[in-house]
Amino acid sequence: MDASSIIRKTAIDLRLAPNLADYERERARFFWPVAGRELAGLPGGALNIAWEAVGRHARGPLRDKIAYRFLARDRPVRSLTYEKLAELSSRFCQVLRLLGVKKGERLFILAGRIPELYLAVLGGLQNGTVVSPLFSAFGPEPIATRVNLGEGRVLVTTDALYERKIAKWRDGMPTLKHVLLVAEEEGGRTDVAGTLDLATLMAQAPGECDTAPTAADDMALLHFTSGTTGTPKGAVHVHGAVATHWATGKYALDLHDEDVFWCTADPGWVTGTSYGIVAPLLHGVTSVVDREEFDAERWYGILQDEKVSVWYTAPTAIRMLMKAGADIVKKYAFPGLRFVASVGEPLNPEAVLWGKEVLGLPIHDNWWQTETGGIMIANTPAFDIKPGSMGRPLPGIEAAIVERREGGSVKLVETPGKEGELALKAGWPSMFRGYLNNEERYRKSFSGEWYLTGDLATRDADGYYWFVGRADDVIKSAGHLIGPFEVESALMEHAAVAEAGVIGKPDPVVGEVVKAFVSLKKGFEESEALRMELLGHARKRLGAAVAPKEIAFLPSLPRTRSGKIMRRLLKARELGLPEGDISTLEAGG
Ligand code: AMP
């Protein structure tokens, strides 16, 4: 990168004194136990995310401050103060107690971004229940897989989602004892056999409820993430993670009391929980939540009308805004917007610069993943941006580039610009504490004191990190991590499919689209009609968020001699790239 493309910050760029003003000094003096003292805690050394996020505010000076403004098309804005949010979360917590749901048991939530989703997360945590929000665009299979892996006992969902994605599959989720229904639209039916009406239960429950005295190491949240093979992995997060949410809300998002914050991520993905729920509430700011899907006009309108000051979004959204063109944005003004950050996929330099041109602010890329529970590497307001770089490790985070060696050890890569695997020194509070029921896979993610992220990156001489790619075959589409195995398995369930291999095909807007290659069983002929049928089959089972957008037929798929489908080779052939090392390719593949 030449020095002229660096975006230099001046005092004028900073409308408020940044929370992280002296990078080296803050990193040198930062110590997690000291940061933890900013948390209120509960008597006897207990720590509960819900108490930190909302319970304590509802009894303090922020009582009457707006915690959330929920937006939805054609509906009035629904605002909840910290006090009201605490009351509703407490009611939900009481509902769980009434149903006999105990500490450590699992609550799943499958809903769009409606208020009930947010108060169920908080009320569940308040009860000491382990909460797992699922993305509402998942189809029945990813939902059932996750509920079963997590041994879900309670599910909160809407009438519409229940009918479309749960009812017929419910027998396949034997641990699920209670389904609590919310009407998706006014007048929706919640008197469905085998379910309970959440609104009725909430109305009958007391609006006060003590907070479960969870320990910092008690499991709080379960976020599923995808790997290359096998079922999704349930990353276990604990109540103590709240210290990272607090520190990163302060340093990476630069939250100040008077901010209006908009995190566009859905709580079905870790960003939407850590930063759509926990971090902004910890800092006592007002958050905007929009129920609708992306729409350029709508989004500019929200930034303007809601007077958003700190915006946390994703590269796909930025690229969609870029694509929508400059004319739309001219109709809007964002005088209050002071900081924009993005996460989840590589943020191309053009997108960083587009922000500067169109919003008057560059986009600040940051990096983290489900397993890290919170932002680890970031571009923060006070510091120069090198467009295309993810930034530098935050205070309390030690990062490195490493090379894996035989026998499981790693060697640090010291040379600036040399590629290796991004590793983090274990021990930050929001580090995942396990993959549910998969101790071996968890252990394999570590080498000594280093957690190995599975991402390839470089570090430059100034300590900035640059994303190179994934070390495995997982796919990032519109910021969502998709496991090829889950897609292949769904395709294989179709009577015509003999084998399936799934790759991420580069796409200028959403990063990658899911593309599947299938070979057919004897007696089936490839045809356009069958291709459409397979696309429909996958979409019905997996949901729009996971299903392939493209399917191609091949006479057979390339496999290694040990029988594994060589996705890497499928991808190279698709893109016309060199095939690389194919020494393990089975003859004829
Ligand atoms: P998830 O666990 O679903 O949040 O996905 C995490 C993965 O997304 C990381 O391991 C990276 O591969 C990718 N990712 C997250 N943030 C960035 C970023 N700023 N630049 C490039 N890739 C990113």
Boltz pocket constraint, residues with backbone or C-beta under 6 A from the ligand:
constraints:
  - pocket:
      binder: B
      contacts: [[A, 225], [A, 270], [A, 271], [A, 342], [A, 343], [A, 344], [A, 345], [A, 346], [A, 347], [A, 365], [A, 366], [A, 367], [A, 368], [A, 369], [A, 370], [A, 371], [A, 390], [A, 453], [A, 454], [A, 455], [A, 467], [A, 469], [A, 470], [A, 476], [A, 479], [A, 480], [A, 481]]
      max_distance: 6.0
